[in-house]
Amino acid sequence: MIKSMTAYSSYKTKSSWGSINWEFRSVNQRYLEIYLNVPDQIKKLESKIRQKIRQRLIRGRIEGILNFEIDCKYDYTLNINQQLVKQIISIANKIKIQNNNTGIINILEVLRWPGVIVSISDEKDNVIDYEILNAMDNALDDLIKIREKEGCELRYLIEEKLKIIKKEIDKIRGYLPEVAKLQHYRILEKIKNIEVQIENSKLEHELINVIQRIDITEELDRLDIHIKEIFNILKMQVPIGRRLDFMMQELIRESNTIISKSINSNITNYAIEIKVLTEQIREQIQNIE
């Protein structure tokens, strides 16, 4: 299933010990990049959080924000890292002396320092950790659902543009007999005007060379093959963004070749339209996982 890389989800829940609020934002990115903003008490879970995200998402810039509050009535024992507090105060005093600062050290600021306040209730810590990770899974579920929904919308838009491209290809094919006949006539007229006698075999050989130089049948055939392959890719259940981007490059390459070979203004215009539509699809593909 196609997944967009742009999405937002928010998941809030309450438990016996307090409340949890997870927010996830996802935007397009070539690879998977994870940025987390979690409270210091949860830093120990960061590696596990990142691992869970990597298991479920392949590409995109992912921003995860966690806010949680522990109810003041909840029996949750905290302890102070006395050794760390002493080090912080000692360093602060040295800085004061060096800068002739007579200010008072704010104890609340010291308590905010990462690692100063620690829990001594492992069992209750485990409960909180479990519920935070479980809430994160739910938030990721919502994020993925939104990515899938937008992916379906992108698939529809891409398929509609591919159908238009197919019509443009068919229009070009309709002009090929007329172009070949016109070019044949032009060559014969040029030969008459210069009044030069040319053997039939040489004339036939020259006509073949000219027609081959302007023939775009192979390019049209390849365009048809590429479009058929793109429709197949859109049905895949794996990340397809990079495959689609490669196929768009192929469509543009064939379109450019047709434009360079064309001697008919209508064919040129149709080929330009194919290229424009392909570029539009390519922009949309940049947002597909």
N, C-alpha and C positions, 0 to 999 in steps of 0.2 A: 504494500500500500504506500502511495506517495505521501510524504510528510513534509509540510512546510517547516522552515527553520524559525519562523517568526511566531511567537506565542507568549502568552502570559497566564499564569495561574496563581491562585491564592487559596490556601487551605488553613482554616482555623478550627481548633478543637479544644475542649476543656476536659480535664481529668481530676482525679481526687487531690492532686497536689497543686494544680494551677492551670494555666492556659498556654497553648502553643499556636504560633502563627508563622506559617511558611509562605514565602513568595518566590516564584521563579519567573525569570524573564529569559527569553530565547530570541536571538537574532542570527542572521546568516553569517557564517564564517567558514572558511575553507576546511578547517579542521575543528576538532572539539576543544574548546577552551572553557575552563570552569573557574568562576570567580565566586568565592563564598564570603559572606558577612555574617558571622555567628558570634554569640557572646563568648567571652573568655572561658566560662565554665564548660563550654562544649567543644573547645579546641581539640580535645582528645579524640573527638569523633570525626574530625575533618577527613582523615584518610578513608574512613569507612563511608562517609558521605560521598566523597569523590568516586570511590569504587562503585557505589550503587548507581551513580549518575552515568558512569562509563559503561555499565552493563546495559543501560537502557537507551542511551543516546549515542549517535555516531558522529554527527557534525553539529556545529553551531557554537555561538558564544553564549554560555549559560551563566546567568547570575542568580545565585541563591541567597536569600535573606531570611534569617531566623530570628524571631522575637519570642521570648517566653517569659512568663512570670510565675514565680512560686508563691502560692498563697501563704500569707503570714501566719495562718492558723495551722499550716502543715508542719508536722513534727520533723523538721529537717535540720539536723545538727551541723553547724559549721565550725571550722577551726581556723586559726590564724597561723600562717607560716612565719613564726617568730624570727627565724634566721634571716629570711628575706626582708622582713620589716627592718631589722637592725641594719642590714646592708643598705637599704634605701635611705634610711635616716642618716647613716654615716656619710654616704655620698652627698646627700643634700646639705649636711653641715659643712663639709669641705668646700662645696660650691659657695655657700654663704660667706665663709671666711675669706675665700679667694676674691670674692666680689664685694667685700665689706657690706654684706646684706644683713640687716638685723630683723628681717621678717620671720614670722612664725611658720613652722612646718604644718601644713594642713593635713590632719590625720585622715580625713575623708578621702583626700587625694591619694594618700598612701594606700588606703584600702581598695581603691580602684585599680591599683597596679596589678597586672596579670599575675596570678599565682599566689597573691597574698591571702585571699580567702579560699579555703579548701574545705571540701566535705569530708566527714569521717564516717558517713553512713553509706557504705558500699552497696548494701541491698537496695536502699532507696535510690541511690545513684543509678543503679541498673534499671530500675523501673522507669525513671525519667528518661534515660538514654533510649530504652526500648520504645517508649511512646513518642519520643522526638523522631526517631528513625521511621517509625510506622506512619507518623503524620507526613514525613517527607515523601514516603512511597505514595501516599494518597495525592499529595501535591504534584508529584511527577506523573501520576496517572492522568490527572486533569490536564497537565501540560501536553502530554502526548496525544490526548483526545483532541485538543484544540489544534495541534500540529497536523493530525490526520484529517480533521475537518477542512482546514485551509488547504491541505494537500489535495483533497478531492476537488475543491473549487479550482485549484491551479490546473489539475489534470483536465477538467472540462474546458477551460480556456485554451489550453495547449492543443487539445484535440480539435476544437473548432477552428483554430488557426491552421492546423495541418490539413483540414478538409478544404480550406480556401486555397492553400498552396497546391493541393492536388488538382483543383479546378484550373489554377493558373497553368500548371504543367499540361493539362489536357488542351487548353487553349493554344499553347505553343505548338503542340503536336498537330493541331488542325491547320497551322500555317506552313508546315514543312513541305507538302507537295507544291504549294504555290511558290515558295521560296526557291526550291530546286528548279522548277520550270522557268522562273524569272531569271535565275542566274545562268541557266543554259542558254536562254535567249540573248542575254547581254553578251556572253562570250562570242556567240555566233555573229552578233552585230559588230563587235569590235574587229573580228577577223575580216568581215566584209569591208569595213571602213578603211583598213590598212591595205586592202587588196593584195593579200599574200596568199599564195597557194600552199595549203597544208594537207599532207596526206591524212586520209581518214583515220588511220591507226594512231597517228600522232595527235590528231584532234581529239580523238576519243580518250587517249591517255591524259591529255591536258585537262579535259573536262572532268575526268575522274579525280585528278589532283585538286582541282578547285573546289569541287563538291565536297571532297573529304575535309578540306580545310574549314569549310563553313558548316559541316554536318554536326548537329548537336544531339543526334539520336542517343548516343552513348551516355551523354550527360543527363538526358531526360530519363533514360532507363535507370541510371544510378540514383537519381532523385526519387524515383518511384520505390526503388529497393530500400533506400534510407528511410523514407516515410513509413513504409511497412514495418521496418525494424523498430522505429520509434514507437509506433503503436504497440508493438510487442513489449518493448521496454517499460512502457507506462503501466503494463499489467503485472510487472514483477513485484514480488513481496520483499524486496531488498532495497537498500539505498541506491538510488538511480541518478542522483544529481550530476555526477561526473560523467556518467555514460551519455546522458542527454546532452551535456555541454559539448562533448566530442562530436556527437551526431550533428549538432547545430553547425559546428565548424565545417563538417563535410557538406552540408546543404549550402552554406555560404560559398564554399570553394566551387561547387558545381554551378551555382548561380553566376559567379564571376566569370567562369569559363564561357557560359552561354552568352553573357553580355559582350564579352570580347570577340566572340565569333559571329554574333548576330549582324545581319545586313538588312534586317527588317525592323522598323521602328516599333511595331506592335509586339514582336517577340522581345525586343529590348525592354519595353515597358513592363511586360509580364514578368520577365526575369528580375527586373528591379523590384517589382512588387513581392516576388518570392523572397528576395534578399531582405526587404524591409520586414516582412512577416517573421522571417527566421530570426532577425535581430530582436524583435519584440518577444518572441518565445524565449530566446536566450536570456533576456533580462529577467523573465519570470523564473527561469530555471535556476538562476543564482540563489533563489530562496528555497530550493528543494534540497532535502537531505540526501 
